[in-house]
Amino acid sequence: MARIIAVANQKGGVGKTTTAVNLAAALARTPKRVLLVDLDPQGNATMGSGIDKREIDTTICDVLLGEAEATSIVKRTAEDFDLLPANIELTAAEITLMGEAGREQRLKAALAPLRDNYDFILIDCPPALSLLTLNALTAADSIVVPMQCEYYALEGISALIDTIEALKASLNPKLEVEGVLRTMFDVRNNLATAVSAELINHFGDRVFRTIVPRNVRLAEAPSHGQSIVGYDRASRGGIAYMGLAGEVLRRQREREQKARAPEAKETTA
């Protein structure tokens, strides 16, 4: 059964979509069966995966509104991962669902028939703690938080952690932080280094060892409808996201080993 990971941060411009697309492509190279869900009305993850959002008739919007099954809109990308696409119509879905009962559970229900088909389902969230983001966090097992190492980012992540704790108490008790990912990192920036140290001090091993640097090739890749793994895997950005995929896989193996340990003890007894 797939592990569902939401890529979220209510602050914009921190590399959420870049991380979602590139982590999906990197995991697919390992190889794992990966589904990427574009839950942002901007549709950037769709375009970055090589699918033209302007030419799609049915999207995740239709799924959330109950007008289509998720299995019927899955698109295969050129980089060996699947995609549930989105476009600006998703904004209408959010408005329509506002008054509906169980509105936070729509995505979770939609993904349930797909979980056995994949190893990982990644959700690219919009840059706000909106109903769409709440749907993602309700459906997810864990959350990856991309963030730039700057002062305001520390305040933003504190608000996000508060939201996660509130969700655990009401909608999704199993939700956990998969990891905090430092993005657009400039080693020449003293503030970035100081904030990075503060993150490690506060979150410990929940901070990924991988650091995604500022990288021209990484910025160029989306304009070609490719991930950095497909566009230039040997670039610093490509190496970083392959490293992140390795960390995600290692953490998953550790969870599986811990889950098997009690069973092994019972068998021995």
C-alpha positions in Angstrom: 0.0 0.0 0.0 1.3 3.4 -1.0 2.7 5.9 1.5 1.0 9.2 0.9 3.2 12.2 1.3 2.0 15.8 1.1 4.5 18.5 0.0 3.2 21.6 1.8 4.1 25.0 3.2 1.7 27.9 3.4 4.5 30.2 2.3 4.8 30.6 -1.5 8.0 30.4 -3.5 9.8 27.9 -1.3 10.1 25.1 -3.8 7.0 22.9 -3.1 6.2 22.1 -6.8 9.9 21.8 -7.6 10.2 19.3 -4.8 7.0 17.3 -5.6 7.9 16.9 -9.3 11.6 16.1 -8.8 11.0 13.8 -5.8 8.4 11.9 -7.9 10.8 11.6 -10.8 13.7 10.5 -8.5 11.7 7.9 -6.8 10.5 6.5 -10.1 14.2 6.0 -11.1 14.9 3.9 -8.0 12.5 2.3 -9.3 9.3 2.7 -7.4 5.7 3.1 -8.5 4.8 6.7 -8.0 1.7 8.8 -8.4 1.9 12.6 -8.2 -1.3 14.5 -7.4 -1.4 18.2 -8.5 -3.6 19.9 -6.0 -2.6 23.5 -6.9 -5.0 25.4 -9.2 -1.9 26.9 -10.9 -1.2 23.5 -12.4 2.5 24.0 -12.3 3.2 20.3 -11.3 1.1 19.3 -14.3 3.1 21.4 -16.7 6.4 20.5 -15.0 5.6 16.8 -15.6 5.3 17.4 -19.3 1.4 17.5 -19.4 -0.2 20.6 -20.9 -2.9 21.7 -18.4 -4.7 23.7 -21.1 -5.4 20.5 -23.1 -6.9 18.5 -20.3 -10.7 17.9 -20.2 -10.9 16.1 -16.9 -8.8 16.9 -13.8 -8.6 16.4 -10.1 -11.3 19.0 -9.8 -13.8 16.6 -11.3 -12.7 13.9 -8.9 -13.2 16.1 -5.8 -16.6 17.1 -7.0 -17.6 13.4 -7.5 -17.9 13.8 -11.3 -15.1 11.4 -12.2 -13.1 8.5 -10.6 -9.4 9.2 -9.9 -8.5 6.0 -11.8 -10.0 7.4 -15.0 -7.9 10.6 -15.1 -4.4 9.2 -14.4 -1.9 10.4 -16.9 1.4 8.6 -17.6 4.4 11.0 -17.8 7.5 10.6 -19.9 9.5 10.1 -16.7 7.8 6.9 -15.6 5.5 8.3 -12.9 1.8 8.8 -13.0 0.0 12.1 -12.6 -3.5 13.3 -11.5 -3.5 16.7 -13.3 -4.9 20.1 -12.3 -5.7 23.4 -13.8 -7.4 26.6 -12.8 -10.8 24.8 -12.6 -9.6 23.5 -9.2 -10.4 26.9 -7.7 -14.1 26.3 -8.5 -14.0 22.9 -6.7 -12.7 24.5 -3.5 -15.5 27.1 -3.6 -18.2 24.5 -4.4 -17.0 22.2 -1.6 -17.1 24.9 1.1 -20.6 24.0 2.2 -20.4 20.3 1.7 -20.4 17.8 4.6 -17.1 15.8 4.9 -15.4 18.2 2.5 -12.0 17.6 4.1 -12.2 13.9 3.3 -12.8 14.1 -0.5 -9.2 13.5 -1.6 -8.7 10.7 0.9 -11.7 8.9 -0.4 -10.7 9.5 -4.0 -7.2 8.1 -3.5 -8.3 5.0 -1.6 -8.8 2.8 -4.8 -5.3 3.8 -6.0 -3.2 3.1 -2.9 -2.5 -0.6 -3.8 -1.2 0.4 -7.2 1.7 2.5 -6.0 4.6 2.6 -3.5 4.4 6.4 -3.1 1.7 9.0 -3.7 2.9 12.6 -3.5 0.6 15.6 -3.3 1.7 19.0 -4.4 -0.3 21.5 -2.2 -1.2 25.1 -2.9 0.7 27.9 -1.0 -2.0 28.4 1.6 -3.7 26.6 4.5 -6.8 26.3 2.3 -9.5 23.6 2.0 -7.4 21.9 -0.7 -4.4 21.8 1.7 -6.6 20.4 4.4 -7.7 17.7 2.0 -4.1 16.8 1.3 -3.1 16.7 5.0 -6.2 14.6 5.9 -5.3 12.1 3.2 -1.6 12.0 3.9 0.5 9.7 6.1 3.2 12.4 6.4 4.3 15.8 5.2 7.5 17.1 3.6 8.0 20.8 4.3 10.3 22.6 1.9 11.6 25.9 3.2 14.1 28.6 2.4 16.5 29.3 5.3 15.3 32.8 6.0 13.8 34.5 9.1 10.2 34.6 8.0 10.3 31.0 7.0 10.8 30.0 10.7 7.6 31.8 11.7 5.8 30.1 8.8 6.9 26.6 9.8 5.8 27.2 13.3 2.3 28.0 12.1 2.3 24.9 9.9 3.3 22.6 12.8 0.5 24.1 14.9 -1.9 23.2 12.0 -0.5 19.7 11.8 -1.1 19.2 15.6 -4.7 20.5 15.3 -5.3 18.1 12.4 -3.9 15.1 14.3 -6.4 15.9 17.1 -9.4 16.0 14.8 -9.1 14.6 11.3 -5.9 12.6 10.9 -4.2 11.3 14.1 -1.5 9.4 12.2 -0.2 12.4 10.3 3.5 13.1 11.0 6.3 15.2 9.7 8.3 13.2 7.1 11.0 15.9 7.1 11.9 19.5 6.6 13.8 20.2 3.4 16.1 23.1 3.0 15.7 24.6 -0.5 17.3 27.3 -2.6 20.2 27.2 -0.2 23.1 29.6 -0.7 26.2 28.6 1.3 27.5 32.2 1.0 24.6 33.6 3.0 25.3 33.8 6.7 21.6 34.1 7.6 20.8 30.9 5.7 23.5 29.0 7.6 22.2 30.4 10.9 18.6 29.5 10.1 19.7 26.0 9.0 21.4 25.5 12.4 18.3 26.7 14.2 16.2 24.2 12.2 18.4 21.3 13.1 18.4 22.4 16.8 14.6 22.5 16.8 13.7 19.5 14.6 16.7 17.3 15.0 16.7 14.3 12.6 13.4 15.4 11.1 15.5 17.8 9.0 16.6 16.0 5.8 20.4 15.8 5.4 19.9 16.7 1.7 20.1 20.4 1.0 18.8 21.7 -2.4 21.1 24.5 -3.6 20.2 27.4 -5.8 20.9 25.9 -9.3 20.3 27.3 -12.8 19.7 23.9 -14.3 17.0 23.2 -11.6 15.3 26.5 -12.6 15.5 25.7 -16.3 14.0 22.2 -16.2 10.2 23.1 -15.8 10.3 25.2 -19.0 11.2 22.0 -20.8 8.4 20.1 -19.1 10.9 17.9 -17.3 12.1 17.2 -13.8 15.8 18.0 -13.1 16.3 14.2 -13.0 15.3 14.0 -16.7 16.8 17.3 -17.7 20.2 17.1 -16.1 20.6 14.4 -13.5 24.3 15.2 -13.0 23.6 18.8 -12.0 23.8 19.9 -8.4 20.0 20.0 -8.3 19.7 16.5 -9.8 22.1 15.1 -7.3 20.3 16.7 -4.5 16.9 15.3 -5.4 18.2 11.8 -6.0 19.7 12.1 -2.5 16.4 13.2 -1.1 14.7 10.1 -2.7 17.3 8.0 -1.0 16.5 9.5 2.4 12.8 9.0 1.9 13.4 5.3 1.0 15.6 4.8 4.0 13.0 6.3 6.3 10.4 4.0 4.8 12.6 0.9 5.3 13.1 1.9 8.9 9.4 2.2 9.5 8.8 -1.2 7.9 11.5 -2.8 10.0 10.0 -1.3 13.2 6.5 -2.5 12.2 7.9 -6.1 11.7 9.8 -6.2 14.9 6.8 -6.9 17.2 5.7 -9.6 14.9 9.1 -11.2 15.0 9.1 -11.2 18.8 5.7 -12.8 18.9 6.8 -15.5 16.5 9.9 -16.2 18.6 7.9 -16.3 21.8 
